[in-house]
Amino acid sequence: MKRWLTPTSDHEAAAALAAATGLPAPVAAALLRRGLKGATEIDRFLSPRLSAVEDPVRLPGMEAAVGRLERACCDHAQVVI
């Protein structure tokens, strides 16, 4: 039988964050485990703005991926993403 191992949480911090954000305590605890601590930071994470998103061209391997997609288009190949 498999057992789920869950990281420990600071229940007081999760409860305080839940109260500050209106989120359920388990969600607040999960966000704390991801390193998100403040209401503003959590709002940015849960409701990202397009203006805050990094330029996708800067992602590693993007130049090679674009080249591959261009070749696939020229060859009329199917592409799976």
PyMOL Python script that loads the backbone (N, CA, C, O; Angstrom):
from pymol import cmd

cmd.read_pdbstr("""\
ATOM      1  N   MET A   1       0.833  -1.169   0.000  1.00  0.00           N
ATOM      2  CA  MET A   1       0.000   0.000   0.000  1.00  0.00           C
ATOM      3  C   MET A   1       0.888   1.246   0.000  1.00  0.00           C
ATOM      4  O   MET A   1       1.847   1.335   0.767  1.00  0.00           O
ATOM      5  N   LYS A   2       0.559   2.203  -0.867  1.00  0.00           N
ATOM      6  CA  LYS A   2       1.322   3.436  -0.932  1.00  0.00           C
ATOM      7  C   LYS A   2       0.869   4.388   0.163  1.00  0.00           C
ATOM      8  O   LYS A   2      -0.307   4.444   0.521  1.00  0.00           O
ATOM      9  N   ARG A   3       1.834   5.131   0.682  1.00  0.00           N
ATOM     10  CA  ARG A   3       1.524   6.136   1.689  1.00  0.00           C
ATOM     11  C   ARG A   3       1.902   7.500   1.144  1.00  0.00           C
ATOM     12  O   ARG A   3       2.968   7.672   0.553  1.00  0.00           O
ATOM     13  N   TRP A   4       1.033   8.454   1.344  1.00  0.00           N
ATOM     14  CA  TRP A   4       1.310   9.821   0.931  1.00  0.00           C
ATOM     15  C   TRP A   4       2.158  10.485   1.999  1.00  0.00           C
ATOM     16  O   TRP A   4       1.840  10.425   3.186  1.00  0.00           O
ATOM     17  N   LEU A   5       3.216  11.105   1.576  1.00  0.00           N
ATOM     18  CA  LEU A   5       4.051  11.871   2.483  1.00  0.00           C
ATOM     19  C   LEU A   5       3.822  13.347   2.180  1.00  0.00           C
ATOM     20  O   LEU A   5       4.078  13.814   1.071  1.00  0.00           O
ATOM     21  N   THR A   6       3.342  14.062   3.171  1.00  0.00           N
ATOM     22  CA  THR A   6       3.087  15.482   2.965  1.00  0.00           C
ATOM     23  C   THR A   6       4.046  16.294   3.823  1.00  0.00           C
ATOM     24  O   THR A   6       4.331  15.927   4.962  1.00  0.00           O
ATOM     25  N   PRO A   7       4.536  17.383   3.282  1.00  0.00           N
ATOM     26  CA  PRO A   7       5.443  18.221   4.067  1.00  0.00           C
ATOM     27  C   PRO A   7       4.707  18.840   5.252  1.00  0.00           C
ATOM     28  O   PRO A   7       3.497  19.063   5.207  1.00  0.00           O
ATOM     29  N   THR A   8       5.448  19.103   6.287  1.00  0.00           N
ATOM     30  CA  THR A   8       4.837  19.733   7.443  1.00  0.00           C
ATOM     31  C   THR A   8       4.555  21.197   7.139  1.00  0.00           C
ATOM     32  O   THR A   8       5.219  21.819   6.310  1.00  0.00           O
ATOM     33  N   SER A   9       3.565  21.723   7.821  1.00  0.00           N
ATOM     34  CA  SER A   9       3.172  23.108   7.616  1.00  0.00           C
ATOM     35  C   SER A   9       3.151  23.847   8.947  1.00  0.00           C
ATOM     36  O   SER A   9       2.965  23.254  10.010  1.00  0.00           O
ATOM     37  N   ASP A  10       3.343  25.131   8.858  1.00  0.00           N
ATOM     38  CA  ASP A  10       3.171  26.001  10.011  1.00  0.00           C
ATOM     39  C   ASP A  10       1.687  26.363  10.034  1.00  0.00           C
ATOM     40  O   ASP A  10       1.248  27.259   9.313  1.00  0.00           O
ATOM     41  N   HIS A  11       0.921  25.660  10.866  1.00  0.00           N
ATOM     42  CA  HIS A  11      -0.531  25.819  10.868  1.00  0.00           C
ATOM     43  C   HIS A  11      -0.952  27.237  11.267  1.00  0.00           C
ATOM     44  O   HIS A  11      -1.940  27.758  10.750  1.00  0.00           O
ATOM     45  N   GLU A  12      -0.215  27.855  12.175  1.00  0.00           N
ATOM     46  CA  GLU A  12      -0.554  29.228  12.577  1.00  0.00           C
ATOM     47  C   GLU A  12      -0.338  30.198  11.423  1.00  0.00           C
ATOM     48  O   GLU A  12      -1.166  31.075  11.179  1.00  0.00           O
ATOM     49  N   ALA A  13       0.779  30.038  10.713  1.00  0.00           N
ATOM     50  CA  ALA A  13       1.060  30.915   9.574  1.00  0.00           C
ATOM     51  C   ALA A  13       0.036  30.689   8.468  1.00  0.00           C
ATOM     52  O   ALA A  13      -0.402  31.639   7.820  1.00  0.00           O
ATOM     53  N   ALA A  14      -0.344  29.435   8.253  1.00  0.00           N
ATOM     54  CA  ALA A  14      -1.342  29.129   7.221  1.00  0.00           C
ATOM     55  C   ALA A  14      -2.696  29.727   7.588  1.00  0.00           C
ATOM     56  O   ALA A  14      -3.391  30.268   6.729  1.00  0.00           O
ATOM     57  N   ALA A  15      -3.071  29.630   8.861  1.00  0.00           N
ATOM     58  CA  ALA A  15      -4.349  30.196   9.303  1.00  0.00           C
ATOM     59  C   ALA A  15      -4.345  31.713   9.147  1.00  0.00           C
ATOM     60  O   ALA A  15      -5.339  32.294   8.713  1.00  0.00           O
ATOM     61  N   ALA A  16      -3.231  32.358   9.499  1.00  0.00           N
ATOM     62  CA  ALA A  16      -3.127  33.812   9.360  1.00  0.00           C
ATOM     63  C   ALA A  16      -3.187  34.223   7.889  1.00  0.00           C
ATOM     64  O   ALA A  16      -3.850  35.199   7.536  1.00  0.00           O
ATOM     65  N   LEU A  17      -2.501  33.481   7.048  1.00  0.00           N
ATOM     66  CA  LEU A  17      -2.513  33.782   5.616  1.00  0.00           C
ATOM     67  C   LEU A  17      -3.901  33.547   5.032  1.00  0.00           C
ATOM     68  O   LEU A  17      -4.363  34.319   4.192  1.00  0.00           O
ATOM     69  N   ALA A  18      -4.561  32.488   5.473  1.00  0.00           N
ATOM     70  CA  ALA A  18      -5.920  32.204   5.000  1.00  0.00           C
ATOM     71  C   ALA A  18      -6.853  33.353   5.379  1.00  0.00           C
ATOM     72  O   ALA A  18      -7.685  33.771   4.574  1.00  0.00           O
ATOM     73  N   ALA A  19      -6.715  33.859   6.593  1.00  0.00           N
ATOM     74  CA  ALA A  19      -7.560  34.968   7.033  1.00  0.00           C
ATOM     75  C   ALA A  19      -7.270  36.232   6.233  1.00  0.00           C
ATOM     76  O   ALA A  19      -8.188  36.987   5.911  1.00  0.00           O
ATOM     77  N   ALA A  20      -6.001  36.468   5.910  1.00  0.00           N
ATOM     78  CA  ALA A  20      -5.615  37.673   5.177  1.00  0.00           C
ATOM     79  C   ALA A  20      -6.035  37.632   3.715  1.00  0.00           C
ATOM     80  O   ALA A  20      -6.305  38.672   3.115  1.00  0.00           O
ATOM     81  N   THR A  21      -6.092  36.438   3.140  1.00  0.00           N
ATOM     82  CA  THR A  21      -6.366  36.321   1.707  1.00  0.00           C
ATOM     83  C   THR A  21      -7.772  35.822   1.389  1.00  0.00           C
ATOM     84  O   THR A  21      -8.249  35.980   0.265  1.00  0.00           O
ATOM     85  N   GLY A  22      -8.433  35.221   2.372  1.00  0.00           N
ATOM     86  CA  GLY A  22      -9.746  34.636   2.117  1.00  0.00           C
ATOM     87  C   GLY A  22      -9.666  33.256   1.487  1.00  0.00           C
ATOM     88  O   GLY A  22     -10.680  32.702   1.064  1.00  0.00           O
ATOM     89  N   LEU A  23      -8.473  32.707   1.424  1.00  0.00           N
ATOM     90  CA  LEU A  23      -8.280  31.373   0.856  1.00  0.00           C
ATOM     91  C   LEU A  23      -8.499  30.314   1.928  1.00  0.00           C
ATOM     92  O   LEU A  23      -8.333  30.596   3.115  1.00  0.00           O
ATOM     93  N   PRO A  24      -8.871  29.097   1.527  1.00  0.00           N
ATOM     94  CA  PRO A  24      -8.954  28.008   2.507  1.00  0.00           C
ATOM     95  C   PRO A  24      -7.572  27.730   3.108  1.00  0.00           C
ATOM     96  O   PRO A  24      -6.555  27.878   2.431  1.00  0.00           O
ATOM     97  N   ALA A  25      -7.544  27.332   4.363  1.00  0.00           N
ATOM     98  CA  ALA A  25      -6.275  27.093   5.063  1.00  0.00           C
ATOM     99  C   ALA A  25      -5.378  26.084   4.336  1.00  0.00           C
ATOM    100  O   ALA A  25      -4.170  26.313   4.266  1.00  0.00           O
ATOM    101  N   PRO A  26      -5.913  24.967   3.784  1.00  0.00           N
ATOM    102  CA  PRO A  26      -5.016  24.041   3.070  1.00  0.00           C
ATOM    103  C   PRO A  26      -4.354  24.683   1.846  1.00  0.00           C
ATOM    104  O   PRO A  26      -3.203  24.381   1.530  1.00  0.00           O
ATOM    105  N   VAL A  27      -5.078  25.564   1.165  1.00  0.00           N
ATOM    106  CA  VAL A  27      -4.495  26.265   0.008  1.00  0.00           C
ATOM    107  C   VAL A  27      -3.409  27.221   0.481  1.00  0.00           C
ATOM    108  O   VAL A  27      -2.337  27.302  -0.118  1.00  0.00           O
ATOM    109  N   ALA A  28      -3.695  27.945   1.561  1.00  0.00           N
ATOM    110  CA  ALA A  28      -2.699  28.862   2.123  1.00  0.00           C
ATOM    111  C   ALA A  28      -1.454  28.093   2.546  1.00  0.00           C
ATOM    112  O   ALA A  28      -0.337  28.558   2.323  1.00  0.00           O
ATOM    113  N   ALA A  29      -1.634  26.918   3.154  1.00  0.00           N
ATOM    114  CA  ALA A  29      -0.483  26.108   3.576  1.00  0.00           C
ATOM    115  C   ALA A  29       0.333  25.661   2.366  1.00  0.00           C
ATOM    116  O   ALA A  29       1.563  25.675   2.411  1.00  0.00           O
ATOM    117  N   ALA A  30      -0.340  25.267   1.290  1.00  0.00           N
ATOM    118  CA  ALA A  30       0.375  24.840   0.078  1.00  0.00           C
ATOM    119  C   ALA A  30       1.163  26.002  -0.518  1.00  0.00           C
ATOM    120  O   ALA A  30       2.294  25.821  -0.971  1.00  0.00           O
ATOM    121  N   LEU A  31       0.572  27.188  -0.520  1.00  0.00           N
ATOM    122  CA  LEU A  31       1.267  28.357  -1.055  1.00  0.00           C
ATOM    123  C   LEU A  31       2.472  28.727  -0.191  1.00  0.00           C
ATOM    124  O   LEU A  31       3.510  29.136  -0.712  1.00  0.00           O
ATOM    125  N   LEU A  32       2.336  28.586   1.114  1.00  0.00           N
ATOM    126  CA  LEU A  32       3.471  28.825   2.000  1.00  0.00           C
ATOM    127  C   LEU A  32       4.604  27.853   1.702  1.00  0.00           C
ATOM    128  O   LEU A  32       5.774  28.236   1.705  1.00  0.00           O
ATOM    129  N   ARG A  33       4.256  26.594   1.443  1.00  0.00           N
ATOM    130  CA  ARG A  33       5.288  25.597   1.133  1.00  0.00           C
ATOM    131  C   ARG A  33       5.985  25.912  -0.183  1.00  0.00           C
ATOM    132  O   ARG A  33       7.136  25.522  -0.383  1.00  0.00           O
ATOM    133  N   ARG A  34       5.308  26.609  -1.076  1.00  0.00           N
ATOM    134  CA  ARG A  34       5.926  27.029  -2.343  1.00  0.00           C
ATOM    135  C   ARG A  34       6.807  28.252  -2.162  1.00  0.00           C
ATOM    136  O   ARG A  34       7.487  28.679  -3.095  1.00  0.00           O
ATOM    137  N   GLY A  35       6.793  28.819  -0.953  1.00  0.00           N
ATOM    138  CA  GLY A  35       7.632  29.975  -0.688  1.00  0.00           C
ATOM    139  C   GLY A  35       6.918  31.307  -0.812  1.00  0.00           C
ATOM    140  O   GLY A  35       7.543  32.360  -0.681  1.00  0.00           O
ATOM    141  N   LEU A  36       5.619  31.275  -1.062  1.00  0.00           N
ATOM    142  CA  LEU A  36       4.845  32.510  -1.173  1.00  0.00           C
ATOM    143  C   LEU A  36       4.369  32.897   0.219  1.00  0.00           C
ATOM    144  O   LEU A  36       3.746  32.090   0.909  1.00  0.00           O
ATOM    145  N   LYS A  37       4.655  34.122   0.634  1.00  0.00           N
ATOM    146  CA  LYS A  37       4.376  34.480   2.024  1.00  0.00           C
ATOM    147  C   LYS A  37       3.369  35.601   2.212  1.00  0.00           C
ATOM    148  O   LYS A  37       2.646  35.611   3.209  1.00  0.00           O
ATOM    149  N   GLY A  38       3.302  36.530   1.298  1.00  0.00           N
ATOM    150  CA  GLY A  38       2.433  37.682   1.487  1.00  0.00           C
ATOM    151  C   GLY A  38       1.213  37.660   0.586  1.00  0.00           C
ATOM    152  O   GLY A  38       1.204  36.993  -0.448  1.00  0.00           O
ATOM    153  N   ALA A  39       0.183  38.393   0.984  1.00  0.00           N
ATOM    154  CA  ALA A  39      -1.060  38.438   0.212  1.00  0.00           C
ATOM    155  C   ALA A  39      -0.822  38.982  -1.197  1.00  0.00           C
ATOM    156  O   ALA A  39      -1.407  38.484  -2.158  1.00  0.00           O
ATOM    157  N   THR A  40       0.030  39.996  -1.327  1.00  0.00           N
ATOM    158  CA  THR A  40       0.308  40.576  -2.640  1.00  0.00           C
ATOM    159  C   THR A  40       1.033  39.570  -3.530  1.00  0.00           C
ATOM    160  O   THR A  40       0.710  39.419  -4.709  1.00  0.00           O
ATOM    161  N   GLU A  41       1.998  38.897  -2.958  1.00  0.00           N
ATOM    162  CA  GLU A  41       2.761  37.890  -3.709  1.00  0.00           C
ATOM    163  C   GLU A  41       1.841  36.745  -4.158  1.00  0.00           C
ATOM    164  O   GLU A  41       1.966  36.246  -5.277  1.00  0.00           O
ATOM    165  N   ILE A  42       0.936  36.341  -3.296  1.00  0.00           N
ATOM    166  CA  ILE A  42      -0.004  35.261  -3.625  1.00  0.00           C
ATOM    167  C   ILE A  42      -0.982  35.721  -4.699  1.00  0.00           C
ATOM    168  O   ILE A  42      -1.310  34.956  -5.606  1.00  0.00           O
ATOM    169  N   ASP A  43      -1.449  36.955  -4.605  1.00  0.00           N
ATOM    170  CA  ASP A  43      -2.352  37.476  -5.629  1.00  0.00           C
ATOM    171  C   ASP A  43      -1.675  37.475  -6.987  1.00  0.00           C
ATOM    172  O   ASP A  43      -2.290  37.102  -7.986  1.00  0.00           O
ATOM    173  N   ARG A  44      -0.393  37.894  -7.038  1.00  0.00           N
ATOM    174  CA  ARG A  44       0.350  37.872  -8.305  1.00  0.00           C
ATOM    175  C   ARG A  44       0.491  36.455  -8.844  1.00  0.00           C
ATOM    176  O   ARG A  44       0.438  36.237 -10.054  1.00  0.00           O
ATOM    177  N   PHE A  45       0.672  35.485  -7.936  1.00  0.00           N
ATOM    178  CA  PHE A  45       0.836  34.092  -8.344  1.00  0.00           C
ATOM    179  C   PHE A  45      -0.487  33.509  -8.848  1.00  0.00           C
ATOM    180  O   PHE A  45      -0.511  32.824  -9.870  1.00  0.00           O
ATOM    181  N   LEU A  46      -1.574  33.774  -8.143  1.00  0.00           N
ATOM    182  CA  LEU A  46      -2.870  33.190  -8.502  1.00  0.00           C
ATOM    183  C   LEU A  46      -3.573  33.939  -9.627  1.00  0.00           C
ATOM    184  O   LEU A  46      -4.387  33.353 -10.341  1.00  0.00           O
ATOM    185  N   SER A  47      -3.273  35.218  -9.798  1.00  0.00           N
ATOM    186  CA  SER A  47      -3.901  36.030 -10.843  1.00  0.00           C
ATOM    187  C   SER A  47      -2.820  36.793 -11.600  1.00  0.00           C
ATOM    188  O   SER A  47      -2.712  38.012 -11.469  1.00  0.00           O
ATOM    189  N   PRO A  48      -2.028  36.086 -12.383  1.00  0.00           N
ATOM    190  CA  PRO A  48      -0.917  36.751 -13.075  1.00  0.00           C
ATOM    191  C   PRO A  48      -1.417  37.763 -14.105  1.00  0.00           C
ATOM    192  O   PRO A  48      -2.469  37.577 -14.716  1.00  0.00           O
ATOM    193  N   ARG A  49      -0.658  38.815 -14.283  1.00  0.00           N
ATOM    194  CA  ARG A  49      -0.962  39.835 -15.279  1.00  0.00           C
ATOM    195  C   ARG A  49      -0.015  39.622 -16.466  1.00  0.00           C
ATOM    196  O   ARG A  49       1.152  39.274 -16.286  1.00  0.00           O
ATOM    197  N   LEU A  50      -0.519  39.831 -17.640  1.00  0.00           N
ATOM    198  CA  LEU A  50       0.300  39.649 -18.840  1.00  0.00           C
ATOM    199  C   LEU A  50       1.529  40.553 -18.803  1.00  0.00           C
ATOM    200  O   LEU A  50       2.596  40.167 -19.280  1.00  0.00           O
ATOM    201  N   SER A  51       1.387  41.732 -18.249  1.00  0.00           N
ATOM    202  CA  SER A  51       2.520  42.660 -18.193  1.00  0.00           C
ATOM    203  C   SER A  51       3.638  42.158 -17.287  1.00  0.00           C
ATOM    204  O   SER A  51       4.776  42.612 -17.402  1.00  0.00           O
ATOM    205  N   ALA A  52       3.324  41.218 -16.378  1.00  0.00           N
ATOM    206  CA  ALA A  52       4.332  40.701 -15.445  1.00  0.00           C
ATOM    207  C   ALA A  52       5.013  39.428 -15.954  1.00  0.00           C
ATOM    208  O   ALA A  52       5.948  38.928 -15.329  1.00  0.00           O
ATOM    209  N   VAL A  53       4.547  38.914 -17.074  1.00  0.00           N
ATOM    210  CA  VAL A  53       5.093  37.671 -17.617  1.00  0.00           C
ATOM    211  C   VAL A  53       6.395  37.969 -18.357  1.00  0.00           C
ATOM    212  O   VAL A  53       6.485  38.936 -19.114  1.00  0.00           O
ATOM    213  N   GLU A  54       7.390  37.137 -18.131  1.00  0.00           N
ATOM    214  CA  GLU A  54       8.676  37.295 -18.817  1.00  0.00           C
ATOM    215  C   GLU A  54       8.514  37.057 -20.318  1.00  0.00           C
ATOM    216  O   GLU A  54       7.598  36.355 -20.747  1.00  0.00           O
ATOM    217  N   ASP A  55       9.386  37.631 -21.090  1.00  0.00           N
ATOM    218  CA  ASP A  55       9.399  37.434 -22.532  1.00  0.00           C
ATOM    219  C   ASP A  55       9.727  35.964 -22.824  1.00  0.00           C
ATOM    220  O   ASP A  55      10.787  35.492 -22.415  1.00  0.00           O
ATOM    221  N   PRO A  56       8.854  35.232 -23.515  1.00  0.00           N
ATOM    222  CA  PRO A  56       9.104  33.811 -23.772  1.00  0.00           C
ATOM    223  C   PRO A  56      10.354  33.547 -24.606  1.00  0.00           C
ATOM    224  O   PRO A  56      10.897  32.443 -24.565  1.00  0.00           O
ATOM    225  N   VAL A  57      10.812  34.526 -25.349  1.00  0.00           N
ATOM    226  CA  VAL A  57      12.021  34.356 -26.158  1.00  0.00           C
ATOM    227  C   VAL A  57      13.222  34.098 -25.261  1.00  0.00           C
ATOM    228  O   VAL A  57      14.212  33.514 -25.702  1.00  0.00           O
ATOM    229  N   ARG A  58      13.144  34.530 -23.996  1.00  0.00           N
ATOM    230  CA  ARG A  58      14.260  34.359 -23.071  1.00  0.00           C
ATOM    231  C   ARG A  58      14.287  32.962 -22.435  1.00  0.00           C
ATOM    232  O   ARG A  58      15.233  32.639 -21.717  1.00  0.00           O
ATOM    233  N   LEU A  59      13.278  32.138 -22.683  1.00  0.00           N
ATOM    234  CA  LEU A  59      13.266  30.786 -22.119  1.00  0.00           C
ATOM    235  C   LEU A  59      14.387  29.949 -22.735  1.00  0.00           C
ATOM    236  O   LEU A  59      14.668  30.080 -23.926  1.00  0.00           O
ATOM    237  N   PRO A  60      15.024  29.101 -21.946  1.00  0.00           N
ATOM    238  CA  PRO A  60      16.091  28.247 -22.484  1.00  0.00           C
ATOM    239  C   PRO A  60      15.549  27.326 -23.581  1.00  0.00           C
ATOM    240  O   PRO A  60      14.508  26.692 -23.412  1.00  0.00           O
ATOM    241  N   GLY A  61      16.254  27.262 -24.686  1.00  0.00           N
ATOM    242  CA  GLY A  61      15.880  26.368 -25.777  1.00  0.00           C
ATOM    243  C   GLY A  61      14.827  26.928 -26.718  1.00  0.00           C
ATOM    244  O   GLY A  61      14.417  26.251 -27.661  1.00  0.00           O
ATOM    245  N   MET A  62      14.386  28.150 -26.475  1.00  0.00           N
ATOM    246  CA  MET A  62      13.312  28.712 -27.292  1.00  0.00           C
ATOM    247  C   MET A  62      13.737  28.905 -28.740  1.00  0.00           C
ATOM    248  O   MET A  62      12.953  28.657 -29.656  1.00  0.00           O
ATOM    249  N   GLU A  63      14.962  29.341 -28.952  1.00  0.00           N
ATOM    250  CA  GLU A  63      15.432  29.564 -30.324  1.00  0.00           C
ATOM    251  C   GLU A  63      15.395  28.260 -31.122  1.00  0.00           C
ATOM    252  O   GLU A  63      14.968  28.249 -32.277  1.00  0.00           O
ATOM    253  N   ALA A  64      15.839  27.168 -30.513  1.00  0.00           N
ATOM    254  CA  ALA A  64      15.816  25.866 -31.185  1.00  0.00           C
ATOM    255  C   ALA A  64      14.379  25.405 -31.420  1.00  0.00           C
ATOM    256  O   ALA A  64      14.074  24.829 -32.464  1.00  0.00           O
ATOM    257  N   ALA A  65      13.502  25.657 -30.458  1.00  0.00           N
ATOM    258  CA  ALA A  65      12.103  25.256 -30.596  1.00  0.00           C
ATOM    259  C   ALA A  65      11.423  26.011 -31.737  1.00  0.00           C
ATOM    260  O   ALA A  65      10.663  25.424 -32.507  1.00  0.00           O
ATOM    261  N   VAL A  66      11.692  27.291 -31.843  1.00  0.00           N
ATOM    262  CA  VAL A  66      11.111  28.092 -32.921  1.00  0.00           C
ATOM    263  C   VAL A  66      11.618  27.601 -34.272  1.00  0.00           C
ATOM    264  O   VAL A  66      10.853  27.498 -35.231  1.00  0.00           O
ATOM    265  N   GLY A  67      12.909  27.298 -34.343  1.00  0.00           N
ATOM    266  CA  GLY A  67      13.461  26.768 -35.590  1.00  0.00           C
ATOM    267  C   GLY A  67      12.805  25.455 -35.977  1.00  0.00           C
ATOM    268  O   GLY A  67      12.514  25.218 -37.150  1.00  0.00           O
ATOM    269  N   ARG A  68      12.574  24.605 -34.987  1.00  0.00           N
ATOM    270  CA  ARG A  68      11.938  23.311 -35.266  1.00  0.00           C
ATOM    271  C   ARG A  68      10.506  23.510 -35.749  1.00  0.00           C
ATOM    272  O   ARG A  68      10.063  22.828 -36.673  1.00  0.00           O
ATOM    273  N   LEU A  69       9.777  24.441 -35.130  1.00  0.00           N
ATOM    274  CA  LEU A  69       8.399  24.717 -35.556  1.00  0.00           C
ATOM    275  C   LEU A  69       8.358  25.311 -36.959  1.00  0.00           C
ATOM    276  O   LEU A  69       7.462  24.999 -37.743  1.00  0.00           O
ATOM    277  N   GLU A  70       9.320  26.161 -37.275  1.00  0.00           N
ATOM    278  CA  GLU A  70       9.377  26.732 -38.623  1.00  0.00           C
ATOM    279  C   GLU A  70       9.598  25.636 -39.666  1.00  0.00           C
ATOM    280  O   GLU A  70       8.959  25.630 -40.718  1.00  0.00           O
ATOM    281  N   ARG A  71      10.518  24.701 -39.360  1.00  0.00           N
ATOM    282  CA  ARG A  71      10.763  23.589 -40.297  1.00  0.00           C
ATOM    283  C   ARG A  71       9.505  22.728 -40.441  1.00  0.00           C
ATOM    284  O   ARG A  71       9.169  22.299 -41.545  1.00  0.00           O
ATOM    285  N   ALA A  72       8.818  22.481 -39.341  1.00  0.00           N
ATOM    286  CA  ALA A  72       7.602  21.664 -39.389  1.00  0.00           C
ATOM    287  C   ALA A  72       6.535  22.344 -40.245  1.00  0.00           C
ATOM    288  O   ALA A  72       5.835  21.682 -41.012  1.00  0.00           O
ATOM    289  N   CYS A  73       6.414  23.668 -40.113  1.00  0.00           N
ATOM    290  CA  CYS A  73       5.441  24.392 -40.933  1.00  0.00           C
ATOM    291  C   CYS A  73       5.796  24.318 -42.414  1.00  0.00           C
ATOM    292  O   CYS A  73       4.924  24.111 -43.258  1.00  0.00           O
ATOM    293  N   CYS A  74       7.077  24.488 -42.726  1.00  0.00           N
ATOM    294  CA  CYS A  74       7.515  24.427 -44.126  1.00  0.00           C
ATOM    295  C   CYS A  74       7.303  23.032 -44.714  1.00  0.00           C
ATOM    296  O   CYS A  74       6.998  22.892 -45.898  1.00  0.00           O
ATOM    297  N   ASP A  75       7.467  22.002 -43.879  1.00  0.00           N
ATOM    298  CA  ASP A  75       7.304  20.619 -44.332  1.00  0.00           C
ATOM    299  C   ASP A  75       5.880  20.128 -44.220  1.00  0.00           C
ATOM    300  O   ASP A  75       5.597  18.975 -44.548  1.00  0.00           O
ATOM    301  N   HIS A  76       4.968  20.988 -43.759  1.00  0.00           N
ATOM    302  CA  HIS A  76       3.570  20.617 -43.524  1.00  0.00           C
ATOM    303  C   HIS A  76       3.455  19.409 -42.589  1.00  0.00           C
ATOM    304  O   HIS A  76       2.605  18.537 -42.771  1.00  0.00           O
ATOM    305  N   ALA A  77       4.310  19.388 -41.614  1.00  0.00           N
ATOM    306  CA  ALA A  77       4.329  18.291 -40.633  1.00  0.00           C
ATOM    307  C   ALA A  77       3.351  18.594 -39.503  1.00  0.00           C
ATOM    308  O   ALA A  77       3.031  19.748 -39.219  1.00  0.00           O
ATOM    309  N   GLN A  78       2.890  17.522 -38.872  1.00  0.00           N
ATOM    310  CA  GLN A  78       2.036  17.696 -37.696  1.00  0.00           C
ATOM    311  C   GLN A  78       2.917  18.017 -36.499  1.00  0.00           C
ATOM    312  O   GLN A  78       4.043  17.532 -36.387  1.00  0.00           O
ATOM    313  N   VAL A  79       2.383  18.842 -35.611  1.00  0.00           N
ATOM    314  CA  VAL A  79       3.111  19.257 -34.423  1.00  0.00           C
ATOM    315  C   VAL A  79       2.262  18.958 -33.197  1.00  0.00           C
ATOM    316  O   VAL A  79       1.069  19.258 -33.163  1.00  0.00           O
ATOM    317  N   VAL A  80       2.883  18.371 -32.205  1.00  0.00           N
ATOM    318  CA  VAL A  80       2.205  18.108 -30.938  1.00  0.00           C
ATOM    319  C   VAL A  80       2.870  18.952 -29.873  1.00  0.00           C
ATOM    320  O   VAL A  80       4.090  18.916 -29.711  1.00  0.00           O
ATOM    321  N   ILE A  81       2.076  19.705 -29.155  1.00  0.00           N
ATOM    322  CA  ILE A  81       2.615  20.557 -28.090  1.00  0.00           C
ATOM    323  C   ILE A  81       2.028  20.105 -26.770  1.00  0.00           C
ATOM    324  O   ILE A  81       2.340  20.680 -25.727  1.00  0.00           O
TER     325      ILE A  81
END
""", "prot")
cmd.dss("prot")
cmd.show_as("cartoon", "prot")
cmd.util.cbc("prot")
cmd.orient("prot")
